[in-house]
């Protein structure tokens, strides 16, 4: 349970940092009168924070998976899962792409099938 709390705590700290930055960024932007340079600087910093947030989420997800498999604590699991991803980057990229394609097809099939079923249910109630 402590390992789950640590991973969640790391995510919470990242979200708090992003929230503080967004608050300060809005104040700075309003104080500068909508300066283009300030807007560009704030957008680039926000992009870097978003990239870091996505990296931490990805690392946490894989660390949780590795913890479930190996019964290690959070930090060693995060390190081992990160090294595993680095060593097998091409395989992980292929599997991610393949899973994205299957998820898109599944969502598309579910949307089409529920639409068709709803259409026929509506027609049967009209007759």
C-alpha positions as CSV (number, residue, x, y, z in Angstrom):
1,X,0.0,0.0,0.0
2,X,2.9,2.3,0.7
3,X,4.2,1.9,-2.9
4,X,0.8,2.9,-4.3
5,X,0.7,5.9,-2.0
6,X,4.2,6.9,-3.1
7,X,3.3,6.8,-6.8
8,X,0.1,8.7,-6.2
9,X,2.0,11.2,-4.1
10,X,4.4,11.9,-6.9
11,X,1.5,12.5,-9.3
12,X,-0.1,14.8,-6.8
13,X,3.1,16.8,-6.4
14,X,3.4,17.2,-10.2
15,X,-0.2,18.3,-10.4
16,X,0.2,20.8,-7.6
17,X,3.3,22.3,-9.4
18,X,1.3,22.6,-12.6
19,X,-1.6,24.3,-10.8
20,X,0.8,26.7,-9.1
21,X,2.5,27.5,-12.4
22,X,-0.9,28.0,-14.1
23,X,-2.0,30.4,-11.4
24,X,1.3,32.4,-11.5
25,X,1.3,32.3,-15.3
26,X,-2.2,33.8,-15.5
27,X,-1.2,36.6,-13.1
28,X,2.0,37.3,-15.1
29,X,0.1,37.3,-18.4
30,X,-2.5,39.7,-17.1
31,X,0.2,42.0,-15.6
32,X,2.2,42.1,-18.9
33,X,-0.8,43.3,-20.8
34,X,-0.9,40.3,-23.2
35,X,2.7,40.6,-24.4
36,X,3.4,38.1,-27.1
37,X,6.9,37.2,-25.7
38,X,5.3,36.5,-22.3
39,X,2.6,34.4,-24.0
40,X,5.2,32.4,-25.9
41,X,7.4,31.8,-22.8
42,X,4.4,30.7,-20.7
43,X,3.2,28.3,-23.5
44,X,6.7,26.7,-23.8
45,X,7.0,26.3,-20.0
46,X,3.4,24.8,-19.9
47,X,4.4,22.4,-22.7
48,X,7.5,21.3,-20.8
49,X,5.4,20.7,-17.6
50,X,2.8,18.8,-19.6
51,X,5.5,16.6,-21.1
52,X,6.9,15.9,-17.6
53,X,3.4,15.1,-16.4
54,X,2.8,12.6,-19.2
55,X,6.3,11.0,-18.5
56,X,5.5,10.6,-14.8
57,X,2.1,9.1,-15.5
58,X,3.6,6.6,-18.0
59,X,6.4,5.7,-15.6
60,X,3.9,5.3,-12.7
61,X,1.7,3.0,-14.8
62,X,4.6,0.8,-15.8
63,X,6.0,0.8,-12.3
64,X,2.6,-0.4,-10.9
65,X,2.6,-3.2,-13.5
66,X,6.1,-4.2,-12.6
67,X,5.2,-4.1,-8.9
68,X,2.3,-6.4,-9.5
69,X,4.6,-8.9,-11.3
70,X,7.7,-8.8,-9.2
71,X,6.4,-7.8,-5.7
72,X,9.1,-5.1,-5.4
73,X,8.6,-1.7,-3.9
74,X,7.9,1.4,-6.0
75,X,11.3,2.9,-6.7
76,X,13.0,-0.4,-7.8
77,X,10.0,-1.2,-9.9
78,X,10.0,2.2,-11.6
79,X,13.7,1.8,-12.3
80,X,13.5,-1.7,-13.6
81,X,10.4,-0.9,-15.8
82,X,12.1,2.2,-17.2
83,X,15.2,0.1,-18.1
84,X,13.1,-2.6,-19.6
85,X,11.3,0.0,-21.8
86,X,14.7,1.5,-22.8
87,X,16.1,-1.9,-23.8
88,X,13.0,-2.9,-25.8
89,X,11.9,0.5,-27.1
90,X,11.1,-0.8,-30.6
91,X,9.0,-3.7,-29.3
92,X,7.1,-1.4,-26.9
93,X,6.4,1.1,-29.7
94,X,5.1,-1.6,-31.9
95,X,2.8,-3.0,-29.3
96,X,1.6,0.5,-28.3
97,X,0.8,1.3,-31.9
98,X,-0.9,-2.1,-32.4
99,X,-3.0,-1.7,-29.2
100,X,-4.0,1.9,-30.3
101,X,-5.2,0.5,-33.6
102,X,-7.2,-2.2,-31.9
103,X,-8.7,0.2,-29.4
104,X,-9.8,2.5,-32.2
105,X,-11.4,-0.4,-34.1
106,X,-13.2,-1.6,-30.9
107,X,-14.5,1.9,-30.1
108,X,-15.6,2.3,-33.7
109,X,-17.4,-1.1,-33.7
110,X,-19.1,-0.3,-30.4
111,X,-20.3,3.1,-31.6
112,X,-21.6,1.7,-34.9
113,X,-23.3,-1.4,-33.3
114,X,-25.1,0.7,-30.6
115,X,-26.2,3.1,-33.3
116,X,-27.6,0.3,-35.4
117,X,-29.3,-1.4,-32.4
118,X,-30.8,1.9,-31.3
119,X,-32.1,2.6,-34.8
120,X,-33.8,-0.8,-35.0
121,X,-35.2,-0.5,-31.5
122,X,-36.6,2.9,-32.5
123,X,-38.2,1.4,-35.7
124,X,-39.7,-1.5,-33.8
125,X,-41.4,0.9,-31.3
126,X,-42.9,3.0,-34.1
127,X,-44.6,0.1,-35.8
